[in-house]
Amino acid sequence: MELKKLMEHISIIPDYRQAWKVEHKLSDILLLTICAVISGAEGWEDIEDFGETHLDFLKQYGDFENGIPVHDTIARVVSCISPAKFHECFINWMRDCHTSDDKDVIAIDGKTLRHSYDKSRRKGAIHVISAFSTMHSLVIGQIRTDEKSNEITAIPELLNMLDIKGKIITTDAMGCQKDIAEKIQKQGGDYVFAVKGNQGRLNKAFEGKFPLKELNNPEHDSYEISEKSHGREEIRLHIVCDVPDELIDFTFEWKGLKKLCV
């Protein structure tokens, strides 16, 4: 991890504590928390335990003049910082940790965080949309939504955070939207969308274009891979073709559409 760069980014997060009461620097607490959570810590006591075990390592990047703060202090301090500011610093750090490459494929996907649903407090589960750099195996952008259905509005916000020029953006069927396709094109990227029933006309066009007998058409470019998974061998056939004349109208609706694939 590029922890020196991390310290540069989190050092700009404002500390609203009364200076004369401060025993542990905010940057030290955030460094400890981030390293602990990345290493699997799931609670404040876990974070404290991680710090006690790895104090020598942490001192290579932070001061920790008064040692490791107790878990109550960690929880209180972290709860007082601006989530938006911390999110901005963390994402900027992630971007600094990898070199932008025009050949990169960025996968955008939403996940519901486990244990985030709290029925007793009437708190719904937290849903997070992430942008994952497949070349660097790194999350380079992330945004929170209240529900999975909000992915459609959250994805454009996430794209605003990213430099996608020359890159390929992939999404599942939820992100297969004309507005999102247009935004990706305007930012200089290309896209690969999964098409399902939420795009009725387009989905029917696929079904009409690729009946089973058409899958062996030698005119189409194809690629076959074999994978062993769960005790069985799976053979996947990928077929790509230009947009045919009978579907050319879709190229006016979907900006940048050039290929169909199954």
Sequence and secondary structure as in RCSB ss.txt:
>XXXX:A:sequence
MELKKLMEHISIIPDYRQAWKVEHKLSDILLLTICAVISGAEGWEDIEDFGETHLDFLKQYGDFENGIPVHDTIA
RVVSCISPAKFHECFINWMRDCHTSDDKDVIAIDGKTLRHSYDKSRRKGAIHVISAFSTMHSLVIGQIRTDEKSN
EITAIPELLNMLDIKGKIITTDAMGCQKDIAEKIQKQGGDYVFAVKGNQGRLNKAFEGKFPLKELNNPEHDSYEI
SEKSHGREEIRLHIVCDVPDELIDFTFEWKGLKKLCV
>XXXX:A:secstr
  HHHHHHHHTTS   S GGG  S HHHHHHHHHHHHHTT  SHHHHHHHHHHTHHHHTTTS  TT    HHHHH
HHHHHS HHHHHHHHHHHHHHTS   TT EEEEEEEE TT  BTTTTB   EEEEEEETTTTEEEEEEEESSGGG
HHHHHHHHHHTS  TT EEEE GGG  HHHHHHHHHTT EEEE   TTSHHHHHHHHHH  GGGGG TTSEEEEE
EEEETTEEEEEEEEEEE  GGGTTHHHHSTT  EEE 
